[in-house]
Amino acid sequence: MVVVKDIEFFSLCEHHMLPFFGRIHVAYLPRKKVIGLSKIPRIVDMFARRLQIQERLTQELAQTIHEVLDPLGFGVICDARHFCMMMRGVEKQHSGTMTSAMLGAFREQKETRDEFLALVNERSSRY
């Protein structure tokens, strides 16, 4: 399993024209192809740097990379905070929204999904 986690992103909500931002975690089980690690954050930026909603951002990342790599499985988790929730409407400053997309082995095999979730939640002592 290849996991790239804590990819920071910034986007603009297409409904309210207000920013949302957070972190995305991506994992895949290679079949025959792998992708350069720096390409995954670039793809995240490509989709996030347009008018967007979090749900679509999560799905587009999963579907696009899954189509290109044809891995055994692919998973994306997006954890974000939305200014439309923070500064208008309900004005909840600390609320967050999580979305996920699981394809292939990540959807079909609980063990694979659980491994991904454990790795994302693991707090490592970095460097």
C-alpha positions in Angstrom: 0.0 0.0 0.0 1.3 3.4 -1.0 0.0 6.2 1.3 0.5 9.9 0.9 -1.2 11.7 3.8 -1.6 15.2 5.1 -1.7 16.9 1.7 -2.7 20.4 2.4 -5.2 22.0 0.0 -7.2 25.2 -0.4 -10.3 25.6 -2.5 -13.2 27.8 -3.1 -16.8 26.7 -2.5 -18.9 27.0 -5.7 -22.1 27.5 -3.7 -21.0 30.4 -1.4 -17.8 31.7 -3.1 -16.0 31.2 0.2 -12.8 29.3 0.9 -12.5 25.8 2.4 -9.3 24.2 3.3 -7.9 21.0 4.9 -5.9 17.9 4.3 -6.3 15.0 2.0 -5.0 11.5 2.5 -4.6 9.2 -0.5 -3.7 5.5 -0.7 -3.5 2.9 -3.5 -2.5 -0.7 -4.0 -0.4 -0.8 -7.1 -1.1 -3.4 -9.8 1.5 -2.6 -12.5 1.9 1.1 -12.4 3.1 3.5 -9.7 3.0 7.3 -9.8 5.7 9.7 -8.6 4.9 10.8 -5.0 5.0 14.5 -5.9 2.4 13.9 -8.6 -0.3 13.1 -6.1 -0.2 16.5 -4.4 -0.1 18.2 -7.8 -3.3 16.3 -8.8 -4.9 17.4 -5.5 -4.0 21.0 -6.3 -5.3 20.7 -9.9 -8.8 19.7 -8.7 -8.8 22.0 -5.6 -7.7 25.2 -7.4 -11.1 25.6 -9.1 -14.6 26.3 -7.9 -15.4 23.1 -6.1 -17.4 21.3 -3.5 -15.7 18.9 -1.1 -17.8 15.9 -2.1 -16.9 16.2 -5.8 -13.2 17.0 -5.0 -13.0 13.6 -3.2 -14.7 11.7 -5.9 -12.8 13.3 -8.8 -9.5 12.5 -7.1 -10.4 8.9 -6.6 -11.9 8.3 -10.1 -9.1 10.1 -12.0 -6.2 8.5 -10.3 -7.9 5.1 -10.3 -8.5 5.4 -14.1 -4.9 6.3 -14.8 -3.1 3.8 -12.6 -5.6 0.9 -12.7 -4.6 -0.1 -9.1 -6.1 -3.0 -7.1 -7.7 -0.4 -4.9 -7.7 3.3 -4.2 -8.8 5.4 -1.3 -9.2 9.1 -0.5 -10.1 10.9 2.7 -10.7 14.6 2.8 -10.9 16.5 6.0 -11.8 20.2 5.6 -13.1 23.3 7.3 -15.5 25.6 5.4 -15.7 29.3 5.8 -19.4 29.1 4.8 -19.9 27.2 8.1 -17.6 29.4 10.1 -18.6 32.9 9.1 -22.2 32.7 7.9 -25.2 30.7 8.7 -24.6 28.6 11.8 -21.2 30.2 12.5 -19.5 27.1 13.9 -15.8 27.9 14.2 -14.5 24.5 14.9 -16.7 22.2 12.8 -15.1 20.0 10.2 -16.4 17.9 7.3 -14.9 14.6 6.2 -15.6 12.9 2.9 -14.2 9.6 1.6 -14.1 7.6 -1.6 -13.0 4.0 -1.6 -12.6 2.0 -4.8 -11.6 -1.6 -5.6 -10.0 -3.4 -2.7 -10.5 -0.4 -0.4 -14.3 -0.8 -0.8 -14.5 -4.6 -1.0 -12.0 -5.6 1.7 -12.4 -4.4 5.2 -8.9 -5.3 6.2 -7.5 -3.0 3.4 -9.8 -0.2 4.4 -8.9 -0.6 8.1 -5.2 -0.5 7.3 -5.6 2.7 5.4 -7.6 4.3 8.2 -5.1 3.2 10.8 -2.2 4.7 8.8 -4.0 8.0 8.3 -4.9 8.2 12.0 -1.3 7.3 13.1 0.6 10.2 14.4 4.2 9.6 13.6 7.2 11.3 15.0 8.3 13.1 11.9 12.0 13.5 11.3 
